[in-house]
Amino acid sequence: MRIDLAQLEFINPILREMALSVEAHFGVEFTVTSLYRIPKGTPTSTHEVIPLRAIDLRCHDHDMGESVETYVNSIYQYDPNRQSKKCCMYHDAGGGYHLHLQVHENTALR
């Protein structure tokens, strides 16, 4: 199944632009492994809010994952007030390595 992120209005526009930019820049069509997650109580994750502020993309290639992470974080700043937060993380959160793209209401181009 493929999904056209450009047509999904519930995705934050900066996040949408970020994900589409990654695919265009690297010439790769990623598989989305997580979009919206139904909160169990008060939303605590960027995957649990609308407009959606996070997307997970399958990426088992460590070199590609690290390249995408560097590319995204060189273009976007998650939140100027929280310099340690990143827009892209290539990590294993328990379900295997993947790219986690996220934005904040203060996310901006560098």
DSSP file (Angstrom, degrees, kcal/mol; ACC not computed):
  #  RESIDUE AA STRUCTURE BP1 BP2  ACC     N-H-->O    O-->H-N    N-H-->O    O-->H-N    TCO  KAPPA ALPHA  PHI   PSI    X-CA   Y-CA   Z-CA
    1    1 A M              0   0    0      0, 0.0     2,-0.3     0, 0.0     0, 0.0   0.000 360.0 360.0 360.0 134.1    0.0    0.0    0.0
    2    2 A R        -     0   0    0     29,-0.1     2,-0.4     2,-0.0    29,-0.1  -0.844 360.0-155.2-114.2 155.3    1.3    3.4   -0.9
    3    3 A I        -     0   0    0     -2,-0.3     2,-1.0     5,-0.0     3,-0.1  -0.991  15.0-136.5-133.6 139.6    0.1    6.7    0.5
    4    4 A D    >   -     0   0    0     -2,-0.4     3,-1.9     1,-0.2     4,-0.3  -0.791  17.1-171.7 -96.3  96.1    0.3   10.2   -1.0
    5    5 A L  G >  S+     0   0    0     -2,-1.0     3,-1.5     1,-0.3     6,-0.2   0.799  80.6  68.0 -58.7 -29.9    1.4   12.4    2.0
    6    6 A A  G 3  S+     0   0    0      1,-0.3    -1,-0.3    -3,-0.1    -2,-0.0   0.724  99.9  50.6 -63.7 -20.1    0.8   15.5   -0.1
    7    7 A Q  G <  S+     0   0    0     -3,-1.9     2,-0.9     1,-0.0    -1,-0.3   0.466  84.3  99.4 -96.6  -2.7   -2.9   14.8    0.0
    8    8 A L    X   -     0   0    0     -3,-1.5     3,-1.3    -4,-0.3     8,-0.1  -0.749  47.9-174.4 -94.2 104.4   -3.2   14.3    3.8
    9    9 A E  T 3  S+     0   0    0     -2,-0.9    -1,-0.2     1,-0.3    -4,-0.0   0.678  77.7  68.3 -70.0 -19.1   -4.6   17.4    5.4
   10   10 A F  T 3  S+     0   0    0     41,-0.1    42,-3.7     2,-0.1     2,-0.4   0.461  81.8  92.4 -83.8   1.7   -4.2   16.1    8.9
   11   11 A I  B <  S-a   52   0A   0     -3,-1.3    42,-0.1    40,-0.2    39,-0.1  -0.814  91.5-104.8 -95.4 133.4   -0.4   16.2    8.6
   12   12 A N     >  -     0   0    0     40,-2.5     4,-2.5    -2,-0.4     5,-0.2  -0.304  30.6-127.2 -51.6 132.6    1.4   19.4    9.8
   13   13 A P  H  > S+     0   0    0      0, 0.0     4,-2.3     0, 0.0    -1,-0.1   0.831 108.1  50.4 -59.1 -34.7    2.5   21.2    6.6
   14   14 A I  H  > S+     0   0    0      2,-0.2     4,-2.5     1,-0.2     5,-0.1   0.903 111.1  49.1 -69.8 -40.0    6.1   21.5    7.6
   15   15 A L  H  > S+     0   0    0      2,-0.2     4,-2.6    37,-0.2     5,-0.2   0.914 111.0  50.2 -63.1 -43.0    6.2   17.8    8.4
   16   16 A R  H  X S+     0   0    0     -4,-2.5     4,-2.4     1,-0.2     5,-0.2   0.940 111.8  47.5 -59.6 -48.5    4.7   17.0    5.1
   17   17 A E  H  X S+     0   0    0     -4,-2.3     4,-2.3     1,-0.2    -2,-0.2   0.899 111.7  51.8 -59.1 -42.5    7.2   19.2    3.3
   18   18 A M  H  X S+     0   0    0     -4,-2.5     4,-2.1     2,-0.2    -2,-0.2   0.937 111.2  45.4 -60.9 -50.3   10.1   17.6    5.3
   19   19 A A  H  X S+     0   0    0     -4,-2.6     4,-1.9     1,-0.2    -2,-0.2   0.910 115.1  46.9 -63.6 -43.4    9.0   14.0    4.4
   20   20 A L  H  X S+     0   0    0     -4,-2.4     4,-2.2    -5,-0.2    -1,-0.2   0.868 110.4  53.8 -67.0 -35.8    8.5   14.8    0.7
   21   21 A S  H  X S+     0   0    0     -4,-2.3     4,-3.0    -5,-0.2     5,-0.2   0.890 106.2  52.7 -64.3 -40.7   11.9   16.6    0.6
   22   22 A V  H  X S+     0   0    0     -4,-2.1     4,-2.4     2,-0.2     6,-0.3   0.940 110.9  46.2 -61.4 -47.8   13.7   13.6    2.0
   23   23 A E  H  X>S+     0   0    0     -4,-1.9     4,-1.4     1,-0.2     5,-1.1   0.916 115.8  45.8 -62.9 -42.2   12.2   11.3   -0.7
   24   24 A A  H  <5S+     0   0    0     -4,-2.2    -2,-0.2     2,-0.2    -1,-0.2   0.927 114.2  47.8 -66.1 -44.6   13.0   13.8   -3.5
   25   25 A H  H  <5S+     0   0    0     -4,-3.0    -2,-0.2     1,-0.2    -1,-0.2   0.899 122.0  33.7 -64.6 -42.1   16.5   14.5   -2.2
   26   26 A F  H  <5S-     0   0    0     -4,-2.4    -1,-0.2    -5,-0.2    -2,-0.2   0.543 100.2-129.6 -94.1  -8.1   17.5   10.8   -1.8
   27   27 A G  T  <5 +     0   0    0     -4,-1.4     2,-0.4    -5,-0.2    -3,-0.2   0.854  65.8 126.5  64.2  34.6   15.5    9.4   -4.7
   28   28 A V      < -     0   0    0     -5,-1.1     2,-0.8    -6,-0.3    -1,-0.2  -0.962  57.2-142.4-127.0 139.8   13.9    6.8   -2.4
   29   29 A E        -     0   0    0     -2,-0.4     2,-0.1    -3,-0.1    -5,-0.0  -0.897  29.4-156.0-100.5 108.2   10.3    5.9   -1.7
   30   30 A F        -     0   0    0     -2,-0.8     2,-0.5     1,-0.1    29,-0.1  -0.395  14.2-120.2 -81.5 158.2   10.1    5.1    2.0
   31   31 A T        -     0   0    0     27,-0.4    27,-2.9    -2,-0.1     2,-0.5  -0.882  24.1-132.2 -95.9 125.3    7.5    2.9    3.7
   32   32 A V  E     +B   57   0B   0     -2,-0.5    25,-0.2    25,-0.2     3,-0.1  -0.668  27.3 176.6 -76.8 124.0    5.6    4.7    6.4
   33   33 A T  E     +     0   0B   0     23,-2.4     2,-0.3    -2,-0.5    24,-0.2   0.623  66.0  16.9-104.3 -17.6    5.5    2.5    9.5
   34   34 A S  E     +B   56   0B   0     22,-1.2    22,-2.4     3,-0.0    -1,-0.3  -0.935  55.7 148.0-157.1 133.7    3.7    4.9   11.8
   35   35 A L        +     0   0    0      1,-0.4     2,-0.3    -2,-0.3    18,-0.1   0.248  69.1  13.4-121.2-106.2    1.5    8.0   11.5
   36   36 A Y        -     0   0    0     12,-0.1     2,-0.4    16,-0.1    -1,-0.4  -0.586  62.0-165.2 -80.8 134.6   -1.3    8.7   13.9
   37   37 A R        -     0   0    0     10,-2.7     8,-0.1    -2,-0.3    -3,-0.0  -0.981  26.1-118.5-118.1 131.3   -1.5    6.7   17.1
   38   38 A I        -     0   0    0     -2,-0.4    10,-0.1     1,-0.1    11,-0.1  -0.536  35.6-123.8 -69.6 121.4   -4.6    6.7   19.2
   39   39 A P        -     0   0    0      0, 0.0     2,-0.9     0, 0.0    -1,-0.1  -0.345   5.4-142.7 -68.6 146.5   -3.8    8.2   22.6
   40   40 A K  S    S-     0   0    0      2,-0.2     2,-0.4    -2,-0.0    -2,-0.0  -0.704  80.1 -34.3-103.6  76.4   -4.5    6.3   25.8
   41   41 A G  S    S+     0   0    0     -2,-0.9     3,-0.1     2,-0.0     0, 0.0  -0.883 127.4  11.4 109.4-145.2   -5.5    9.3   27.8
   42   42 A T  S    S-     0   0    0     -2,-0.4    -2,-0.2     1,-0.1     6,-0.0  -0.522  91.4-102.5 -69.9 130.2   -3.9   12.7   27.3
   43   43 A P        +     0   0    0      0, 0.0    -1,-0.1     0, 0.0     3,-0.0  -0.302  47.4 166.2 -56.4 131.8   -1.8   12.9   24.2
   44   44 A T        +     0   0    0     -3,-0.1     2,-0.3     5,-0.0    -2,-0.0   0.363  52.7  67.3-125.4  -0.8    1.9   12.6   25.1
   45   45 A S  S >  S-     0   0    0     -8,-0.1     3,-1.7     1,-0.1     8,-0.1  -0.881  78.5-124.3-126.1 153.1    3.5   11.9   21.7
   46   46 A T  T 3  S+     0   0    0     -2,-0.3     7,-1.7     1,-0.3     8,-0.5   0.631 115.2  60.7 -67.7 -12.5    4.0   13.8   18.5
   47   47 A H  T 3  S+     0   0    0      6,-0.2   -10,-2.7     1,-0.2    -1,-0.3   0.516  98.4  59.2 -86.0  -7.0    2.2   10.8   16.9
   48   48 A E  S <  S+     0   0    0     -3,-1.7     2,-0.3   -12,-0.2    -1,-0.2   0.225  90.0  79.8-110.8  13.4   -0.9   11.5   19.0
   49   49 A V  S    S-     0   0    0     -3,-0.4     4,-0.3     2,-0.1     5,-0.2  -0.881  75.0-107.0-123.3 154.0   -1.9   15.0   18.0
   50   50 A I  S    S+     0   0    0     -2,-0.3     2,-0.2     2,-0.2   -39,-0.1  -0.995 107.5  47.9-120.1 127.7   -3.7   16.5   15.1
   51   51 A P  S    S-     0   0    0      0, 0.0   -40,-0.2     0, 0.0    -1,-0.1   0.428 112.2-116.8 -68.3 145.5   -2.3   18.1   13.0
   52   52 A L  B     -a   11   0A   0    -42,-3.7   -40,-2.5    -2,-0.2   -37,-0.2  -0.263  32.1-174.2 -58.2 133.0    0.1   15.1   13.0
   53   53 A R        +     0   0    0     -7,-1.7    50,-2.1    -4,-0.3     2,-0.3   0.302  60.2  49.5-114.7   7.2    3.6   16.1   14.1
   54   54 A A  E     - C   0 102B   0     -8,-0.5     2,-0.3    48,-0.2    48,-0.2  -0.999  49.1-177.8-150.2 146.6    5.5   12.8   13.5
   55   55 A I  E     - C   0 101B   0     46,-2.2    46,-3.0    -2,-0.3     2,-0.4  -0.996  15.3-149.3-138.8 136.7    6.0   10.2   10.9
   56   56 A D  E     -BC  34 100B   0    -22,-2.4   -23,-2.4    -2,-0.3   -22,-1.2  -0.917  13.7-165.7-106.7 136.2    8.1    7.0   11.1
   57   57 A L  E     -BC  32  99B   0     42,-2.7    42,-2.9    -2,-0.4   -25,-0.2  -0.972  24.7-114.4-123.2 133.6    9.8    5.7    8.0
   58   58 A R  E     + C   0  98B   0    -27,-2.9   -27,-0.4    -2,-0.4     2,-0.2  -0.441  44.1 159.9 -65.2 134.1   11.3    2.2    7.5
   59   59 A C        +     0   0    0     38,-0.9    -2,-0.1    -2,-0.1   -29,-0.0  -0.713  16.6 166.6-160.0 103.2   15.0    2.3    7.0
   60   60 A H        +     0   0    0     -2,-0.2     2,-0.8    36,-0.0    37,-0.1   0.485  57.9  94.5 -95.4  -4.8   17.3   -0.7    7.6
   61   61 A D     >  -     0   0    0      1,-0.2     4,-2.9     2,-0.0     5,-0.2  -0.793  60.4-162.3 -91.7 109.1   20.3    0.9    5.9
   62   62 A H  H  > S+     0   0    0     -2,-0.8     4,-2.6     1,-0.2     5,-0.2   0.878  88.8  51.4 -62.3 -39.8   22.4    2.5    8.6
   63   63 A D  H  > S+     0   0    0      2,-0.2     4,-2.1     1,-0.2    -1,-0.2   0.935 113.7  44.7 -62.5 -45.3   24.4    4.7    6.1
   64   64 A M  H  > S+     0   0    0      2,-0.2     4,-2.8     1,-0.2     5,-0.2   0.929 112.9  51.7 -63.0 -45.9   21.1    6.0    4.5
   65   65 A G  H  X S+     0   0    0     -4,-2.9     4,-2.3     1,-0.2    -2,-0.2   0.911 112.1  45.1 -58.6 -44.8   19.5    6.5    7.9
   66   66 A E  H  X S+     0   0    0     -4,-2.6     4,-2.2     2,-0.2    -1,-0.2   0.864 112.7  51.9 -68.3 -35.7   22.4    8.6    9.2
   67   67 A S  H  X S+     0   0    0     -4,-2.1     4,-2.6    -5,-0.2    -2,-0.2   0.915 111.1  46.9 -65.9 -43.1   22.6   10.5    6.0
   68   68 A V  H  X S+     0   0    0     -4,-2.8     4,-2.9     2,-0.2     5,-0.3   0.926 111.1  52.3 -64.1 -44.4   18.9   11.4    6.1
   69   69 A E  H  X S+     0   0    0     -4,-2.3     4,-2.3    -5,-0.2    -2,-0.2   0.930 112.8  44.6 -57.0 -47.3   19.2   12.4    9.8
   70   70 A T  H  X S+     0   0    0     -4,-2.2     4,-1.2     2,-0.2    -1,-0.2   0.920 113.8  50.5 -63.5 -44.9   22.1   14.7    9.0
   71   71 A Y  H  X S+     0   0    0     -4,-2.6     4,-0.8     2,-0.2     3,-0.5   0.952 114.0  42.6 -58.3 -53.9   20.3   16.2    5.9
   72   72 A V  H >X S+     0   0    0     -4,-2.9     4,-2.8     1,-0.2     3,-1.1   0.929 114.5  49.4 -62.4 -47.1   17.0   16.9    7.8
   73   73 A N  H 3< S+     0   0    0     -4,-2.3    -1,-0.2    -5,-0.3    -2,-0.2   0.673 106.6  56.9 -72.0 -15.0   18.7   18.3   10.9
   74   74 A S  H 3< S+     0   0    0     -4,-1.2    -1,-0.3    -3,-0.5    -2,-0.2   0.679 116.9  35.2 -82.9 -18.1   20.9   20.6    8.8
   75   75 A I  H << S+     0   0    0     -3,-1.1    35,-3.1    -4,-0.8     2,-0.4   0.803 117.8  46.6-100.8 -39.3   17.8   22.2    7.2
   76   76 A Y  E  <  -E  109   0C   0     -4,-2.8     2,-0.5    33,-0.3    11,-0.3  -0.849  59.7-154.5-114.4 142.7   15.2   22.2   10.0
   77   77 A Q  E     -E  108   0C   0     31,-3.0    31,-1.8    -2,-0.4     9,-0.1  -0.974  11.6-150.9-112.3 122.4   15.5   23.3   13.6
   78   78 A Y  S    S-     0   0    0     -2,-0.5    26,-0.4     7,-0.5    28,-0.2   0.949  76.7 -18.4 -58.3 -56.4   12.9   21.6   15.9
   79   79 A D    >   -     0   0    0      6,-0.4     3,-2.3     3,-0.4    -1,-0.3  -0.853  52.3-146.7-157.7 114.6   12.5   24.4   18.4
   80   80 A P  T 3  S+     0   0    0      0, 0.0     3,-0.4     0, 0.0    -1,-0.1   0.762 103.0  57.4 -56.0 -24.9   14.9   27.2   19.0
   81   81 A N  T 3  S+     0   0    0      1,-0.3     2,-0.3     2,-0.1    -3,-0.0   0.607 111.0  42.8 -81.7 -11.9   14.1   27.2   22.7
   82   82 A R    X   +     0   0    0     -3,-2.3     3,-1.6     1,-0.1    -3,-0.4  -0.688  66.8 175.7-135.4  80.4   15.1   23.5   23.0
   83   83 A Q  T 3  S+     0   0    0     -3,-0.4    -5,-0.1    -2,-0.3    -1,-0.1   0.723  74.8  63.8 -59.9 -25.6   18.3   23.1   21.0
   84   84 A S  T 3  S+     0   0    0      2,-0.1    -1,-0.3    -6,-0.0     2,-0.2   0.715  84.0  91.6 -75.8 -19.2   18.8   19.5   22.0
   85   85 A K    <   -     0   0    0     -3,-1.6    -7,-0.5    -6,-0.2    -6,-0.4  -0.546  63.5-157.7 -78.6 141.4   15.6   18.4   20.2
   86   86 A K        -     0   0    0     -2,-0.2     3,-0.1    -8,-0.1    -9,-0.1  -0.844  23.7-139.2-119.9 154.4   16.0   17.2   16.6
   87   87 A C  S    S+     0   0    0    -11,-0.3    15,-2.7    -2,-0.3     2,-0.4   0.723  93.2  36.6 -80.9 -23.9   13.6   17.0   13.7
   88   88 A C  E     +D  101   0B   0     13,-0.2     2,-0.4   -19,-0.2    13,-0.2  -0.994  61.6 177.7-135.5 132.8   15.0   13.7   12.6
   89   89 A M  E     -D  100   0B   0     11,-2.0    11,-2.8    -2,-0.4     2,-0.8  -0.999  16.3-157.2-129.8 130.3   16.3   10.7   14.6
   90   90 A Y  E     +D   99   0B   0     -2,-0.4     2,-0.3     9,-0.2     9,-0.2  -0.926  48.2 127.2-101.4 109.2   17.5    7.5   13.1
   91   91 A H  E     -D   98   0B   0      7,-2.0     7,-2.0    -2,-0.8     2,-0.6  -0.933  62.8-112.1-154.9 171.5   17.1    5.1   16.0
   92   92 A D  E     +D   97   0B   0     -2,-0.3     5,-0.2     5,-0.2    -2,-0.0  -0.960  24.3 179.2-114.6 110.1   15.7    1.8   17.3
   93   93 A A  S    S-     0   0    0      3,-0.6    -1,-0.1    -2,-0.6     4,-0.1   0.133  73.6 -70.8 -96.7  19.4   13.0    2.5   19.8
   94   94 A G  S    S+     0   0    0      2,-0.0     3,-0.1     0, 0.0    -2,-0.1   0.176 128.5  71.6 115.4 -17.1   12.4   -1.2   20.3
   95   95 A G  S    S-     0   0    0      1,-0.4     2,-0.1     3,-0.0    -3,-0.0   0.227 111.0 -76.1-114.6  13.5   10.8   -2.2   17.0
   96   96 A G        -     0   0    0      2,-0.1    -3,-0.6   -38,-0.0    -1,-0.4  -0.239  67.6 -47.7 109.3 159.5   13.9   -1.9   14.8
   97   97 A Y  E     + D   0  92B   0     -5,-0.2   -38,-0.9    -2,-0.1     2,-0.3  -0.364  68.1 148.1 -65.6 139.7   15.8    0.9   13.2
   98   98 A H  E     -CD  58  91B   0     -7,-2.0    -7,-2.0   -40,-0.2     2,-0.5  -0.967  48.5 -98.5-159.7 167.5   13.7    3.6   11.5
   99   99 A L  E     -CD  57  90B   0    -42,-2.9   -42,-2.7    -2,-0.3     2,-0.6  -0.854  29.7-161.3 -94.9 129.5   13.6    7.3   10.7
  100  100 A H  E     -CD  56  89B   0    -11,-2.8   -11,-2.0    -2,-0.5     2,-0.4  -0.955   6.9-169.7-111.6 112.9   11.5    9.4   13.1
  101  101 A L  E     +CD  55  88B   0    -46,-3.0   -46,-2.2    -2,-0.6     2,-0.3  -0.875  14.7 167.8-101.3 134.6   10.6   12.8   11.6
  102  102 A Q  E     -C   54   0B   0    -15,-2.7     2,-0.3    -2,-0.4   -48,-0.2  -0.992  17.1-165.5-147.5 153.3    9.0   15.3   13.9
  103  103 A V        -     0   0    0    -50,-2.1     2,-0.3    -2,-0.3   -25,-0.1  -0.901   6.5-152.9-133.7 164.6    8.1   18.9   14.1
  104  104 A H    >   -     0   0    0    -26,-0.4     3,-1.8    -2,-0.3    -2,-0.0  -0.817  40.9-100.5-126.9 165.5    7.0   21.4   16.8
  105  105 A E  T 3  S+     0   0    0     -2,-0.3   -26,-0.1     1,-0.3   -27,-0.0   0.748 126.3  49.6 -62.8 -19.3    4.9   24.6   16.4
  106  106 A N  T 3  S+     0   0    0    -28,-0.2    -1,-0.3     2,-0.1   -29,-0.1   0.375  79.6 132.1 -98.0   3.5    8.3   26.5   16.4
  107  107 A T    <   +     0   0    0     -3,-1.8     2,-0.3   -28,-0.1   -29,-0.2  -0.304  30.8 164.3 -59.5 136.2   10.0   24.4   13.8
  108  108 A A  E     -E   77   0C   0    -31,-1.8   -31,-3.0   -94,-0.0     2,-0.1  -0.952  42.1 -87.9-147.7 164.5   11.7   26.5   11.2
  109  109 A L  E      E   76   0C   0     -2,-0.3   -33,-0.3   -33,-0.2   -34,-0.1  -0.482 360.0 360.0 -70.5 147.2   14.3   26.4    8.4
  110  110 A R              0   0    0    -35,-3.1   -34,-0.1    -2,-0.1    -1,-0.1   0.450 360.0 360.0 -78.5 360.0   17.8   27.0    9.6
